Amino acid sequence: MNDVPFSEPITLKLQSVGERKVASSWEAIECMQQWPDRARGRNWRAAYRACRDALD
């Protein structure tokens, strides 16, 4: 799997740590894997799937 950088970093707002800048698909996946199960709704699944698809 090759990491895919974003054209511009995105900022994720995390309740536990505040804001985190993410610059690639792999970095986003690592961050999203730390999200609690109760926060993994439809939008989380769509974003996670898009990042995984970008790595293929």
Secondary structure as GFF3:
##gff-version 3
##sequence-region A 1 56
A	DSSP	beta_strand	5	14	.	.	.	ID=ss1
A	DSSP	beta_strand	18	24	.	.	.	ID=ss2
A	DSSP	alpha_helix	25	32	.	.	.	ID=ss3
A	DSSP	three_ten_helix	37	39	.	.	.	ID=ss4
A	DSSP	alpha_helix	42	55	.	.	.	ID=ss5
###
